[in-house]
């Protein structure tokens, strides 16, 4: 994509620089323009789309169901129809192309502009932002829409450089890669690995899945969506999007009001059967609240889930690996991938499963991998579905330095800290979305992004109206927000499971709860209350 907002080397002067052109960045540009501000965008990729510009691996599709995985802008959704309940990556890129036709995002976006320096100039009261390619911008406000799962995580595998076959991370997939007739290894069992496994197993001669522990996958229940069905529903979209915004996860569904222990086992099972039959995240999102706190109730939920998986697999050894008799972690304390035929594919004779906890990987070598049990496995292709340095990875790699010259990478090395998951003490006029210490991981992406963008836009509007020079978080407020999240998680079983929700997927990182666990509805209410009196904000005025 060519330069669209100035020649390389020219300084971009603007009121707001948005970094990232996924849903968050696109919505921010749209809303900030309405304030009459001059808004520009730096995007690392060659087009808009955020994670959906990069995600091109086999089977890549969203796991938020139609119609909620889009922006609640009438001129966008009224002129668009989806093909299925869960659109794939190609359709999502087409959707972003449609968004651009409606909102004109590309005209203010500089592509192939990966930020490697963002420094606050206190004398000017501006951010100075530079990219690897040589772009430069000066702005009063820096809007960081850099994404949740952007920086790829590469575990330190011994001998990987000695491997002479093809190796790719799922986050950077070459579209011309063919697995047909090949011996393939997939390392990982998270959402991305599940989607890739389902497709690769259908074409590869042999597939070996290396995993630490299984994911508790939920049936997707994919189906086609007709234009007629969507036309009937579009009149309800405003109410549906509004109800999603007032829910915990961005979907207008709720947990049962009756308690887990108030029902008989038969009544609980009937509730689970009904929610399971609807597919998507209906089963976990409508589960009893006790299952998030009570180990015995949680075990019952696990047993129900495991019974569904076991009924679909014939190989006893594989069944025990994927739905163990004893759960390896509490149900619902890691992200549950949605699947279509994952378990049937794993059950195929040409698919093998290696559990790395009992059979660790010793080393890569020229032709494949050697495990600690002395078995050599040779592969033509190795796929690293090893996840991402979530929440903070994209921010800590962009040379972001606050007013004291401290890089956020160093500041967050021991502990991630923010205020409301959107502001950082010492970083004036810098705002982040889809961020740590917000409901990010537990939410439908566009819903929480709209919640955060709307709030930040109101912060900027108020600051401008009051003639403020800068706005940042107070240190005490930031500490209190961190402590609040920790207290909210004290009685939750999620604290016992290492995952990307708490940074436990990256070796050496301190584990801390990185997601506000009480839902979008309460989160937005609390944020709005704080803004009423600038509670927790440090506002510096020009006079």
Long-range contacts (C-beta under 8 A, 24 or more apart in sequence): 1-46, 1-47, 1-106, 1-111, 1-112, 2-111, 3-110, 3-111, 4-106, 4-107, 4-108, 4-109, 4-110, 4-111, 5-40, 5-107, 5-108, 5-109, 5-110, 6-110, 8-133, 8-134, 8-135, 9-134, 9-135, 9-136, 10-136, 11-136, 11-137, 11-138, 12-40, 12-110, 12-135, 12-136, 12-137, 12-138, 12-139, 13-38, 13-137, 13-138, 13-139, 14-38, 14-39, 14-40, 14-137, 14-138, 14-139, 15-39, 15-139, 15-140, 15-141, 16-40, 16-139, 16-140, 16-141, 16-142, 16-143, 16-460, 17-41, 17-42, 17-127, 17-129, 17-137, 17-139, 17-141, 17-142, 17-143, 18-42, 18-143, 18-145, 19-43, 19-115, 19-118, 19-129, 19-142, 19-143, 19-144, 19-145, 19-146, 19-398, 20-44, 20-50, 20-144, 20-145, 20-146, 20-147, 21-45, 21-47, 21-48, 21-49, 21-50, 21-105, 21-109, 21-145, 22-48, 22-49, 22-50, 22-51, 22-52, 22-53, 22-145, 22-147, 23-50, 23-71, 23-445, 23-446, 23-449, 24-50, 24-145, 24-147, 24-433, 24-434, 24-449, 24-452, 24-453, 25-50, 25-143, 25-145, 26-71, 26-96, 26-99, 26-103, 26-105, 27-71, 27-73, 27-446, 27-449, 27-450, 27-453, 28-143, 28-145, 28-433, 28-453, 28-456, 28-457, 29-103, 29-105, 29-108, 29-109, 30-71, 30-73, 30-103, 30-105, 31-453, 31-454, 31-457, 32-143, 32-457, 32-460, 35-457, 35-460, 35-461, 35-464, 37-460, 39-108, 40-108, 40-109, 40-110, 40-137, 40-139, 41-105, 41-108, 41-109, 41-110, 42-109, 42-110, 42-113, 42-114, 42-115, 42-129, 42-131, 42-135, 42-137, 43-109, 43-110, 43-111, 43-112, 43-113, 44-112, 44-113, 44-114, 44-115, 45-111, 45-112, 46-111, 46-112, 47-93, 47-96, 47-106, 47-111, 48-96, 48-99, 48-100, 48-105, 48-106, 48-109, 49-92, 49-93, 49-96, 50-145, 50-147, 51-147, 51-149, 51-150, 52-89, 52-92, 52-93, 52-96, 53-93, 53-96, 54-150, 54-171, 54-172, 55-89, 55-171, 55-173, 56-89, 56-173, 56-175, 57-170, 57-173, 57-192, 57-195, 57-196, 57-383, 58-173, 58-179, 58-195, 58-196, 58-199, 58-200, 59-88, 59-195, 59-196, 59-198, 59-199, 60-88, 60-89, 60-192, 60-195, 61-86, 61-87, 61-88, 61-89, 61-195, 62-86, 62-87, 62-88, 62-92, 63-191, 63-220, 63-280, 63-281, 63-337, 63-338, 64-250, 64-251, 64-444, 64-445, 64-446, 65-251, 65-280, 65-281, 66-225, 67-230, 67-233, 67-237, 67-240, 68-240, 68-241, 68-244, 68-250, 68-251, 68-444, 68-446, 68-447, 69-444, 69-445, 69-446, 70-95, 70-446, 71-99, 71-446, 71-450, 72-237, 72-238, 72-241, 72-245, 72-446, 72-450, 73-102, 73-103, 74-237, 74-238, 75-102, 75-103, 76-102, 76-103, 77-234, 77-237, 78-234, 81-225, 81-227, 81-230, 82-225, 82-230, 83-224, 83-225, 84-222, 84-223, 84-224, 84-225, 85-220, 85-221, 85-222, 85-223, 85-224, 85-225, 85-280, 86-220, 86-222, 86-280, 86-338, 110-135, 114-398, 115-398, 115-399, 116-398, 116-399, 117-398, 117-399, 117-401, 118-142, 118-398, 118-399, 118-400, 118-401, 118-430, 119-399, 119-401, 119-405, 120-401, 120-402, 120-403, 120-427, 120-428, 120-429, 120-430, 122-403, 125-428, 125-429, 125-469, 125-470, 127-429, 127-430, 130-399, 140-429, 141-429, 141-430, 141-431, 141-460, 142-429, 142-430, 142-431, 143-431, 143-433, 143-456, 144-395, 144-400, 144-430, 144-431, 144-432, 144-433, 144-435, 145-432, 145-433, 145-434, 145-449, 146-394, 146-395, 146-398, 146-432, 147-394, 147-434, 148-388, 148-390, 148-391, 148-434, 148-435, 148-440, 148-441, 148-445, 149-387, 149-388, 149-390, 149-500, 150-388, 150-393, 150-394, 151-388, 151-389, 151-393, 151-394, 151-397, 152-386, 152-388, 152-389, 153-386, 153-387, 153-388, 153-389, 153-393, 153-505, 153-506, 154-384, 154-386, 155-386, 155-507, 156-507, 157-361, 157-363, 157-364, 158-361, 158-362, 158-363, 158-364, 159-363, 159-364, 159-365, 160-364, 161-364, 162-363, 162-364, 162-365, 162-366, 163-364, 163-365, 163-366, 163-367, 163-368, 163-382, 164-366, 164-367, 165-367, 165-368, 165-379, 165-380, 165-381, 165-382, 166-380, 166-381, 166-382, 167-381, 167-382, 167-383, 167-384, 168-381, 168-382, 168-383, 168-384, 169-383, 169-384, 169-385, 169-386, 170-196, 170-383, 170-384, 170-385, 170-386, 171-388, 177-381, 178-203, 179-203, 179-204, 179-381, 180-204, 181-205, 182-380, 182-381, 183-207, 183-208, 183-378, 183-379, 183-380, 183-381, 184-208, 184-379, 184-380, 184-381, 184-382, 184-383, 185-209, 185-210, 185-368, 185-369, 185-377, 185-379, 185-381, 185-382, 185-383, 186-210, 186-383, 186-385, 187-211, 187-382, 187-383, 187-384, 187-385, 187-386, 188-384, 188-385, 188-386, 188-387, 189-213, 189-214, 189-215, 189-385, 190-215, 190-335, 190-337, 190-385, 190-387, 191-215, 191-335, 191-337, 191-338, 192-385, 192-387, 193-385, 194-337, 194-339, 194-342, 195-337, 196-383, 196-385, 197-342, 197-345, 197-346, 198-339, 198-340, 198-341, 198-342, 198-345, 200-383, 201-345, 201-346, 201-348, 201-350, 201-351, 202-345, 204-350, 205-350, 206-350, 206-351, 206-352, 207-350, 207-351, 207-352, 208-351, 208-352, 208-353, 208-354, 208-377, 208-379, 209-346, 209-351, 209-352, 209-353, 209-354, 210-354, 210-356, 210-361, 210-369, 211-353, 211-354, 211-355, 211-356, 212-355, 212-356, 212-357, 213-328, 213-329, 213-355, 213-357, 214-321, 214-322, 214-323, 214-324, 214-328, 215-334, 215-335, 215-336, 215-337, 216-302, 216-305, 216-331, 216-332, 216-334, 216-336, 217-309, 217-336, 217-337, 217-338, 217-339, 217-342, 217-343, 218-279, 218-280, 218-281, 218-283, 218-284, 218-305, 218-336, 218-337, 218-338, 218-339, 219-276, 219-279, 219-308, 219-338, 219-339, 219-340, 220-279, 220-280, 220-338, 220-339, 220-340, 221-277, 221-278, 221-279, 221-280, 222-279, 222-340, 241-447, 244-444, 244-447, 245-447, 245-450, 245-451, 245-520, 245-521, 245-524, 246-520, 246-521, 247-519, 247-520, 247-521, 248-285, 248-439, 248-442, 248-518, 248-519, 248-520, 248-521, 248-522, 249-281, 249-285, 249-439, 249-442, 249-443, 249-444, 249-519, 249-520, 250-443, 250-444, 250-445, 250-446, 250-447, 250-448, 250-520, 251-281, 251-285, 251-444, 253-282, 253-285, 253-286, 254-286, 255-285, 255-286, 255-287, 255-288, 255-289, 256-286, 256-288, 259-288, 259-290, 260-288, 260-289, 260-290, 260-291, 260-294, 260-297, 260-300, 261-290, 261-297, 265-300, 268-300, 269-304, 272-301, 272-304, 276-304, 276-308, 279-338, 280-338, 281-336, 281-338, 284-332, 284-336, 287-332, 291-331, 291-332, 292-332, 292-492, 292-493, 292-494, 293-491, 293-492, 293-493, 295-330, 295-493, 298-330, 298-331, 298-332, 298-493, 299-327, 299-331, 301-331, 301-332, 302-327, 302-330, 302-331, 305-331, 309-343, 312-343, 312-344, 312-347, 313-343, 313-344, 313-346, 313-347, 314-347, 315-347, 318-346, 318-347, 318-353, 321-353, 321-355, 322-346, 322-353, 329-496, 329-497, 330-493, 330-494, 330-496, 330-497, 332-493, 332-494, 333-493, 333-494, 333-496, 333-497, 333-499, 333-501, 334-497, 334-499, 334-501, 335-441, 335-499, 335-500, 335-501, 387-500, 387-505, 388-500, 389-506, 390-441, 390-500, 390-503, 390-505, 390-514, 391-416, 391-435, 391-436, 391-440, 391-500, 391-503, 391-514, 392-416, 392-436, 392-503, 392-514, 395-432, 400-427, 400-430, 402-426, 402-427, 402-428, 402-430, 403-427, 403-428, 414-510, 415-482, 415-510, 415-512, 416-503, 416-512, 416-514, 417-478, 417-479, 417-482, 418-473, 418-478, 418-481, 418-482, 419-473, 419-474, 419-477, 419-478, 419-481, 419-536, 419-537, 420-455, 420-473, 420-481, 420-526, 420-527, 420-530, 420-536, 421-452, 421-481, 421-516, 422-452, 422-455, 422-456, 422-527, 423-471, 423-472, 423-473, 423-478, 423-537, 424-472, 424-473, 424-478, 425-472, 425-473, 425-474, 425-475, 425-478, 425-538, 426-472, 427-472, 428-470, 428-471, 428-472, 428-540, 429-470, 429-471, 429-472, 430-472, 431-456, 431-459, 431-460, 436-514, 436-515, 437-481, 437-482, 437-485, 437-514, 437-515, 437-516, 438-515, 438-516, 438-523, 439-515, 439-516, 439-517, 439-518, 439-519, 439-520, 439-523, 440-515, 440-516, 441-500, 441-501, 441-514, 441-515, 442-515, 442-517, 442-519, 443-520, 447-520, 448-520, 451-520, 451-523, 451-524, 455-524, 455-527, 455-528, 455-531, 458-531, 459-531, 459-537, 462-531, 463-539, 466-539, 466-541, 467-541, 467-542, 467-543, 468-539, 468-540, 468-541, 468-542, 469-540, 469-541, 469-542, 470-539, 470-540, 471-537, 471-538, 471-539, 471-540, 472-537, 472-538, 473-536, 473-537, 473-538, 474-536, 474-537, 474-538, 476-536, 477-530, 477-535, 477-536, 477-537, 478-536, 480-536, 481-536, 482-512, 485-513, 485-515, 485-516, 485-517, 486-512, 486-513, 488-513, 488-516, 488-517, 488-518, 489-513, 489-517, 492-517
